[in-house]
Amino acid sequence: MDNHQINQQWSIYKETPPLSEVEALRLIDTYKNNSEISAEQKANVYGMLAFYRLNRHYDEDRITETLLEEGKQLYPDAPVLQELSNLKKYFAFYANLSFDELENWSIRETDFEPAKLKKCTELKDVITTILNKVEPIEEDTGTSKSQLFDLYKNMCKKLTDLQELLSETIEELENRRSNISVSYLNQYVKDLTLLKEKIPYHFPKSFQAPNQKNALEKMDDMVGLQDVKQYVKQYYRYLKYQKERKELGFTMVDEPGLHMIMTGNPGTGKTTMARLLASIYFELGLLETNKVIEVNRSHLVGSYVGQSEENTLQYVKQAIGGVLFIDEAYSLKREGQTGNDYGQAVIDTLVSTMTSKEYEGKFAVILAGYPEEMRQFLWSNPGLRSRFPEQNHMELPDFEMNELIKIAEETALQNDYFFTEQALYTLYELIEKSRVDETFGNARTVRNLVIKAIFKKGAMKESQSGGHWIDHMRLSQEDLHLLNQTNQDEEPIQQLDDLIGLTNIKEEVKKLSSFVRVQQQRKETGLPNVPIQLHAVFSGNPGTGKTTVANIYSKILNDCGFLKRGHVVIASRSDLVAGYVGQTAMKTKQKVKEALGGVLFIDEAYSLFRGEKDFGKEAIDTLVDEMTKHNENLIVILAGYEQEMKQFISSNPGLESRFKKYLQFEDYTADELLEITKYHVQKYAYEIEQDALSYIHSKYQENRPRGNARFVVNLVDEAIQYQALRIEEQGIGKGKDVNKLVKEDFEHAWSTLRRE
């Protein structure tokens, strides 16, 4: 950090601090280990923090007091600390003057003596309370500061004079003297009120009327959305211009109106922008209020004929003079809706009210939703679309990563936390991991991440009343790592090693994971990385571990930081192929959407292609397009029998060019099948006798089961059931026998499965 910024002398009456609040917090957090920073510099940084803190907390705030005290301990003569201490006292003085009894107080000569006595006594009590709370303030130098000090002194004198006059008047009234003049007291109170109103105008500029920002100024304070802000400002100027023309007597037949379409992914600020638009309409006098009635499908659509129209009209009436905001408006018209869905009735009623003489021009409608869904919704409703001209369509883009980081820092600061420099790197990774598809919640997701990190920090630490104040504000890298903790018992590589057999598969998966890790490291250091092709074909007979390895593979790639979610979505032909044109592409895209950030595992993938006229071809073409579109955000694994998979891949050039990895899952040997049997028996805390093991091993050698490991699992399950039947029939007690599986149990189980 630039030492010039720390050394820079500044005055709260002339400029804002040279460092931001977060920069100052990080500096305070690290300066203890930095002997190069002097006591004066540290005190200057404490002053910056107190400035920001006081800007947010005008009333009593313990942290502001602590900052000023610690700053003065470091360097008592720091001018900015004295300015802030005095400003804090001015704030307290101003707050004490805000008594309704003082502002609304008045007395008349015609009042009866008891009424005069009561009013004077009440006012004296108020003045006494104010004076008792006044803290002495040392005079500052500088024009603005001197004016504020003079105003403070003048008011203190007037308050003291008024207190004395009230005491004299009360004494005279109590002694029942007649014809006592009291009207002059009204002038004293009026003078005090006028002086009080001048005080805020002498506060430093950044402290003046923070709640009086107009809609455009509030919009400028929002992070990002530069194109949207520019559009809204142009729209504002246009509305203002049209209003001025109307006042001159001009008319516009094709006036676009105030209705608006807002599209954007979750968390891009649609609701916030709708509220700002309502304020703009109100500030320009185009609407009577700035109220926004927020509704969605559940508010509008009824369950019987006529209820939807009634609901819609009710909310339109509530919105008169303001804005009716309908979120996720596309849900009003559901795909393939039946006669029992009354969403269309809402649309028809809405269009009717927007154009009726009774309601037209008296309220504005803002429809909001996701971009693609809203486009389809509007095109399917031409009557509604015509009420929203093209220039009244506003698309809010997703936030850039630097904007999301800024939103996270602002959220933390609003809750009295800050991120360390190291924590920001982890925060970046967490946000990047969440940005999988269009369902990413942008600002909403980021705020939730911050709140979750705060919760984890508090939940993982025992209650600590002590410690330095900054310890209770810091969000460190370790705090954010808590968000990544899972209940995973074993590392995925260990899970892979624990699998029985599959030696060639293990080697291939480890080679791929090492390749990914190294490429990720090269990418982080700015070196060019080799394009990563991780789509794979898993071929082999049933039960050879294809699905199990796919799950481990996805976890490994997630640990490498390549996949953001690391989940597996299993699909078959029925999940992708539909019975008519167009629907297959939609089903395939939906499955791809579910798998983004993870692995799409298509079992028996060869069944997708059954000829040129089969709808499966549409699924394949869509899959190839989606793989190109989502690139590294999706891994596809095609699984099935070896010969069929070779024919399937070679029949489609698009697939052949995208699947470079072929992993052949061999059938398990008799020894491996026996090890798998032991594993599943021990998994349920059973024991297997030696003669049973010998019997099973011989069976595996004589007649290797087609189902491989899947057959073994079924065999053990059947043997356990036959063991239970044997124990019940023989009346064996609760001893060790209930845990033993004998040869007889497996003989029955083998015969049963072979019959099937």
C-alpha positions, 0 to 999 in steps of 0.5 A, a space after each residue: 500500500 502506498 505510504 503516501 496515502 497513509 501519510 497524507 494529511 486530510 480534513 473531514 471538512 474538505 475531503 474523504 479519507 485517502 484510503 477506503 474503509 476496507 483498505 484501512 481495516 486491512 492495514 490496521 489488521 496487519 500493522 502490528 507486524 510492521 514496524 515501518 509504520 509510525 504511531 502518527 501514521 497508525 493514528 491517521 488510519 484510525 481516523 479514517 476508520 472512525 470517519 467511515 464508522 461515524 458516517 454510518 452511525 450518527 448515534 452512539 456507537 461503541 466502535 467509533 469511541 474505541 477507534 478514537 480512543 486507540 487513535 489518541 493513545 497512539 498519537 494524541 495530537 492527530 488533528 483529524 481525531 480532534 475533528 472527529 471527536 468534535 463532530 461526534 459531539 455536534 451530532 449528539 448536540 443536534 440529536 438532543 435538539 430534535 424534541 417534538 416538544 421544542 419544535 411544536 411548542 407555543 404559548 398564547 397570552 390568552 391562555 389561562 395562568 395554570 395552562 401557561 404555568 404547565 407549558 412553561 414548566 414542560 419547556 423548561 424540563 426539555 431545555 434542562 435535559 438538552 443542556 445537561 447532555 451538552 458536551 464541551 467542544 473545543 474550537 477548531 480552526 477553519 471556516 466551516 468548523 468555525 461557523 459550526 462552532 459559532 452556531 453551537 455557541 450561539 445555540 448554547 447561549 440561547 438555550 441558557 437564556 431561555 432556561 433563565 427566562 422560563 425560570 423567572 416566568 414560572 416563578 411569577 406565575 407561581 406567585 400569581 402575578 397578573 398580566 404576565 407577558 409570555 408571547 416573547 417566549 415563542 420567538 425564542 423557541 422559533 429562533 432556536 428552531 431556525 438555528 437548529 435547521 442550519 446545523 446540518 448544512 455546516 457538517 462536512 459535505 459527506 455527512 450532509 443529508 445522506 438519505 435525501 438522494 434521488 433515484 438516479 443518485 441511488 442507482 449510481 451507488 449500485 455496483 456495475 450495470 453501466 449500460 443499464 444505468 446509461 439507458 435509465 439516465 437517457 430514459 429519464 431525460 426523455 421522460 423529463 423532455 416529454 413532460 416539458 413538451 406537454 406543459 407547453 401544450 404539445 401532444 404525442 400520439 405514439 407515446 411509448 408509456 411507462 410499462 417496462 420489460 426487465 430481463 436478467 438472470 437471478 440476482 441481477 437487480 431486477 426488483 431493485 431497478 423496478 423500485 428505482 424506476 417507480 421513484 423516477 416516475 414519482 419524482 417526475 410527477 408521472 405517477 402519484 406515488 413511488 409504491 411498488 406492488 410486487 406479485 408473482 403467479 401465486 398471487 394472480 392465478 386462481 383455482 377456479 373460473 373467474 378467480 384469476 380475473 378477480 385477483 388481477 383486478 384487485 392487485 391493479 387497484 392496489 397499484 393505482 398511482 404506482 407500479 405493479 411489478 410481476 416477477 417471473 411473469 413467463 410462469 403465467 403462461 405455462 408450456 402445454 397448460 390445460 384448460 384448468 390453468 388460468 394463467 391466460 386469464 391473468 394476461 387477458 385481464 392485465 392487457 384489458 386494464 392497461 388499455 381501459 379508460 378507467 386505469 390507463 395511465 394511472 399505473 405502470 406495469 413492469 414484467 420481469 423474468 429470465 431472458 429466454 423464458 421472457 422472449 418466448 412468453 412475449 412472442 406467444 402473447 402478441 396482445 401483451 407484447 404490443 403494450 411494451 415497445 422495444 425501447 421499453 425492454 431492459 436487459 440486466 447482464 450478469 455481474 463480472 467477477 470484479 463486481 461480484 467481489 465488490 458486492 461481497 466486500 460491501 455486504 461484509 462491511 454492512 455487517 461489520 466484517 471485512 475480508 483479508 487479502 488472502 481471503 479474497 483469493 478463496 472468495 474468488 474460487 468460491 464464487 467461480 465454483 458457483 457460476 455454473 449455469 444461468 441459475 447462478 444467483 449473481 449478487 444474491 448468491 454472493 451475499 448468501 456466501 458472505 452471510 454463510 461465512 459469517 455464520 460458519 466463523 461464529 459457529 466454529 468458535 467458542 464465545 469470546 468476549 475478549 480479544 481485539 475488536 478487529 478479531 471480531 470483524 475479520 473474515 480470514 481464508 480459514 473462515 472461508 475454507 469452512 464453507 468447502 468442508 464436506 462430510 466426505 470420509 475418504 479422498 476420491 483418489 483413495 476411494 479409487 485405490 480401494 476399488 477391487 481390480 480395475 488396475 488399468 482403469 485406476 492408472 488411466 484415471 490417475 494419469 488424467 487427474 495428474 494432467 488436469 492438476 498440472 494444467 491448472 497450475 500452469 494456468 494459474 502461473 500464466 503459462 499456456 495450457 494444453 486443451 483438456 479433453 476429458 469426455 470419455 467412453 466407458 465400455 464393458 459388461 454390466 457390473 464392471 464398475 463404470 458408474 462407480 468410477 464415473 462418480 469417483 472421476 467427477 469428485 477427483 476433477 472437482 478436487 482439482 478445481 476443474 469441475 465446479 460441482 463434481 456431481 454425476 447425472 445418470 441418464 438413459 435413452 428415455 431421459 433424452 429422447 421424446 416421441 415428437 420433433 423438437 421435444 427431444 432437443 428440449 429433454 436433452 438440453 434439460 439433462 445437460 443443464 442438470 449436469 453442468 459443473 459435473 458429469 453427464 453419464 449416459 448408460 447404454 448410449 448406443 441405444 440413442 441411435 436406431 437409424 436416421 429417422 429415429 428421434 435419437 439422432 436429434 438427441 445426439 446432435 443436440 448433445 454435440 452442440 451442448 458439449 461445444 457450447 459449455 466446453 469445460 463446464 461439462 464432461 460427458 461419459 458414454 457407457 455401454 458394451 464394447 462392440 456396440 459403443 465402437 459402432 455407435 461412436 464411429 457412426 457419428 463424426 461429431 461424437 468421434 472428434 469429441 471422445 478421445 478417451 476410451 476406458 475398457 472395463 474388463 470382467 472381474 476374475 474369480 479371485 476379484 469376485 471373491 474379494 468383492 464378496 468378502 467386502 460386501 459380507 463384511 460391510 454388513 458385519 457378517 462373517 462367512 465360513 471357509 467352506 462357503 468361500 471355497 464353494 463360491 470361488 469354485 462357482 466363480 471359476 466354473 461359471 463366471 457370472 455375467 453381472 460381475 460385481 452386480 451379481 455378487 451384491 445380489 448373491 450376498 443379499 440373497 444369502 443373507 435372506 436365506 440365512 435368516 430363514 434358516 435361523 428361524 426354522 432351526 430355532 437358533 439363538 441370538 449368539 454368533 450364529 446370527 452373524 455367520 453365513 454358511 455354504 448352505 446359504 450361498 447354495 440356495 442363493 446361487 440356485 435362486 439367481 441362476 434360475 432368474 
